Amino acid sequence: MRDIQRYFNKYNKQYFGGKLPKVKIYLAPKKFKAIASIEEYHDDNEKSYYRILISKKAIDCGFRIASIALLHEMTHLSVGLEHEHDKVYQRARRKLLLAGAYDTLI
């Protein structure tokens, strides 16, 4: 998971201007059905924190799939989790595509 954390930091600088908050990345539990997801949680002072869960399936498929999943979740984080896959999210994803984020992955 350290490699994925390093890629989060790299992609954050390269494609998001370093503006995304710090995120911890974890291997998802075995019963996890999605490829990846992002979760928000709060401390006692209501400060938001985020974590990304990546499935073992994504990791086992290799760097490209895990990176695509990571960029997907980072896009959610960049626009706000409330946007799910709406037009705001779609514009941000297209911007990443045009910036070359997926060039070596797809």
N, C-alpha and C positions, 0 to 999 in steps of 0.2 A: 504494500500500500504506500510505501515511501515514494516509489516512482510516480504513482498517481498524484500524490501530494505535490511532488516537484512539478509535475505537469500543470497542476492547478495554478501554482505560483507563476510558471512560465506563461501560460495562456492568459492569466489575469493581467500580467504586464503587457504582453504582446497585443491582445485583442480587446481588453477591457480597460486599458489605461491604468491598471493597478487599483481601480476603484472598488472592486468587490471586497466585501468584508472577509476576514479570515474564516476559513471553513475547515472543519475536521472531516476527513474522509475515512470511511469504515467499510469493511467487507460486510455485506448484508447477511442477515441470518439465513440459514438453509431454506426455510419455508418461504422466503421472499420470492414473489412471482415476477416482479418487474426486472428490467435490466439495471435500472438505477432510479434513484429518487433523491429529492432534497427535502429536508425537514427543518422547520423553524421551532425553536424552543426558547424559553425565557428564564432568566434567573429571578431571584427574589425581588430585584429592583426593576423588573420588567424589561431588562435589556435583552435584545434579540441576539440569538446565536443560531448558527446553521450547521448542519452536517449533511454530507452526501453519502448515501449508501450505494455501493457498486456490487452487483451480484457476482458470485463466483463464475457464473456462466459467461459474463462479460469479460472477466479476467482470463478465463480459460480460452476464450476466442482470440485473445491476443491484444496487443497494444492498440491496434486501429479501432476495434470495437469499444474497448474501454475508454479510449480518448474521445470517440464520438459521443459516447454516453456522458462523459465528463463535460464536454462542451455544451451538450444539451442542458444539463442541470445548471451549468454556469450561466447560460442564457436565461433560464428561469430566474436565477438570483439577480441578474442584471436588470430585469424589467419589473420584478416583484412577483412573488408567488401567486398573487391573486389573478394574474393574467393567463395562467395555465397555457393553452395553445391558441389564444386569440390573435387578433391582428397585430397588437403591440408585440407579442412574442414572435410572430411570424416575421415582422419587419426586422427585429433584432437578429433573428436567425439568418435572414437573408444578408444582412450587413456583415455578419461573420463569414458567410459563404463568399461574398464579394471581396472580403479582406484576405481570403486565402487560407482561412483556418482549417478547411477540410481538404485542401489540395493534395496533401500527401496521405490522406486517410481514406479517400474514396476513389 
